[in-house]
Amino acid sequence: MEKLNVICVDDQREVLSAVLKDLAPLTQWLNVEDCESADEALDLMDELDAEGEFIAWWYQTT
């Protein structure tokens, strides 16, 4: 089974670090990437798409 790609995006490094720590036990099933801006995330999505990779989607605002 292929791993799902998950991109975590937050402009606050401490929040992003906490999310990455929470997801760490799931790295057997997930490739977790982190970005500090929407532009960085969009670039990463383009890279993954060009490689034929899929991205798991979940969106949350605060």
MODELLER restraints for C-alpha pairs under 7 A, 6 or more apart:
rsr = mdl.restraints
at = mdl.atoms
rsr.add(forms.Gaussian(group=physical.xy_distance, feature=features.Distance(at['CA:3:A'], at['CA:29:A']), mean=4.94, stdev=0.5))
rsr.add(forms.Gaussian(group=physical.xy_distance, feature=features.Distance(at['CA:3:A'], at['CA:30:A']), mean=4.97, stdev=0.5))
rsr.add(forms.Gaussian(group=physical.xy_distance, feature=features.Distance(at['CA:3:A'], at['CA:31:A']), mean=6.18, stdev=0.5))
rsr.add(forms.Gaussian(group=physical.xy_distance, feature=features.Distance(at['CA:4:A'], at['CA:29:A']), mean=6.51, stdev=0.5))
rsr.add(forms.Gaussian(group=physical.xy_distance, feature=features.Distance(at['CA:4:A'], at['CA:30:A']), mean=4.87, stdev=0.5))
rsr.add(forms.Gaussian(group=physical.xy_distance, feature=features.Distance(at['CA:4:A'], at['CA:31:A']), mean=6.04, stdev=0.5))
rsr.add(forms.Gaussian(group=physical.xy_distance, feature=features.Distance(at['CA:4:A'], at['CA:54:A']), mean=6.77, stdev=0.5))
rsr.add(forms.Gaussian(group=physical.xy_distance, feature=features.Distance(at['CA:4:A'], at['CA:55:A']), mean=6.30, stdev=0.5))
rsr.add(forms.Gaussian(group=physical.xy_distance, feature=features.Distance(at['CA:4:A'], at['CA:56:A']), mean=6.10, stdev=0.5))
rsr.add(forms.Gaussian(group=physical.xy_distance, feature=features.Distance(at['CA:5:A'], at['CA:30:A']), mean=5.85, stdev=0.5))
rsr.add(forms.Gaussian(group=physical.xy_distance, feature=features.Distance(at['CA:5:A'], at['CA:31:A']), mean=4.76, stdev=0.5))
rsr.add(forms.Gaussian(group=physical.xy_distance, feature=features.Distance(at['CA:5:A'], at['CA:32:A']), mean=6.07, stdev=0.5))
rsr.add(forms.Gaussian(group=physical.xy_distance, feature=features.Distance(at['CA:5:A'], at['CA:54:A']), mean=6.36, stdev=0.5))
rsr.add(forms.Gaussian(group=physical.xy_distance, feature=features.Distance(at['CA:5:A'], at['CA:55:A']), mean=4.75, stdev=0.5))
rsr.add(forms.Gaussian(group=physical.xy_distance, feature=features.Distance(at['CA:5:A'], at['CA:56:A']), mean=5.89, stdev=0.5))
rsr.add(forms.Gaussian(group=physical.xy_distance, feature=features.Distance(at['CA:6:A'], at['CA:30:A']), mean=6.66, stdev=0.5))
rsr.add(forms.Gaussian(group=physical.xy_distance, feature=features.Distance(at['CA:6:A'], at['CA:31:A']), mean=6.04, stdev=0.5))
rsr.add(forms.Gaussian(group=physical.xy_distance, feature=features.Distance(at['CA:6:A'], at['CA:32:A']), mean=4.86, stdev=0.5))
rsr.add(forms.Gaussian(group=physical.xy_distance, feature=features.Distance(at['CA:6:A'], at['CA:33:A']), mean=6.13, stdev=0.5))
rsr.add(forms.Gaussian(group=physical.xy_distance, feature=features.Distance(at['CA:6:A'], at['CA:55:A']), mean=6.04, stdev=0.5))
rsr.add(forms.Gaussian(group=physical.xy_distance, feature=features.Distance(at['CA:6:A'], at['CA:56:A']), mean=5.64, stdev=0.5))
rsr.add(forms.Gaussian(group=physical.xy_distance, feature=features.Distance(at['CA:7:A'], at['CA:32:A']), mean=5.97, stdev=0.5))
rsr.add(forms.Gaussian(group=physical.xy_distance, feature=features.Distance(at['CA:7:A'], at['CA:33:A']), mean=4.76, stdev=0.5))
rsr.add(forms.Gaussian(group=physical.xy_distance, feature=features.Distance(at['CA:7:A'], at['CA:34:A']), mean=5.58, stdev=0.5))
rsr.add(forms.Gaussian(group=physical.xy_distance, feature=features.Distance(at['CA:8:A'], at['CA:33:A']), mean=6.19, stdev=0.5))
rsr.add(forms.Gaussian(group=physical.xy_distance, feature=features.Distance(at['CA:8:A'], at['CA:34:A']), mean=4.78, stdev=0.5))
rsr.add(forms.Gaussian(group=physical.xy_distance, feature=features.Distance(at['CA:8:A'], at['CA:35:A']), mean=6.20, stdev=0.5))
rsr.add(forms.Gaussian(group=physical.xy_distance, feature=features.Distance(at['CA:9:A'], at['CA:16:A']), mean=6.94, stdev=0.5))
rsr.add(forms.Gaussian(group=physical.xy_distance, feature=features.Distance(at['CA:9:A'], at['CA:34:A']), mean=5.94, stdev=0.5))
rsr.add(forms.Gaussian(group=physical.xy_distance, feature=features.Distance(at['CA:9:A'], at['CA:35:A']), mean=4.82, stdev=0.5))
rsr.add(forms.Gaussian(group=physical.xy_distance, feature=features.Distance(at['CA:9:A'], at['CA:36:A']), mean=5.55, stdev=0.5))
rsr.add(forms.Gaussian(group=physical.xy_distance, feature=features.Distance(at['CA:9:A'], at['CA:37:A']), mean=6.34, stdev=0.5))
rsr.add(forms.Gaussian(group=physical.xy_distance, feature=features.Distance(at['CA:9:A'], at['CA:41:A']), mean=6.90, stdev=0.5))
rsr.add(forms.Gaussian(group=physical.xy_distance, feature=features.Distance(at['CA:10:A'], at['CA:16:A']), mean=5.65, stdev=0.5))
rsr.add(forms.Gaussian(group=physical.xy_distance, feature=features.Distance(at['CA:10:A'], at['CA:35:A']), mean=6.69, stdev=0.5))
rsr.add(forms.Gaussian(group=physical.xy_distance, feature=features.Distance(at['CA:10:A'], at['CA:36:A']), mean=5.08, stdev=0.5))
rsr.add(forms.Gaussian(group=physical.xy_distance, feature=features.Distance(at['CA:10:A'], at['CA:37:A']), mean=6.48, stdev=0.5))
rsr.add(forms.Gaussian(group=physical.xy_distance, feature=features.Distance(at['CA:11:A'], at['CA:36:A']), mean=4.52, stdev=0.5))
rsr.add(forms.Gaussian(group=physical.xy_distance, feature=features.Distance(at['CA:11:A'], at['CA:37:A']), mean=5.87, stdev=0.5))
rsr.add(forms.Gaussian(group=physical.xy_distance, feature=features.Distance(at['CA:35:A'], at['CA:41:A']), mean=5.64, stdev=0.5))
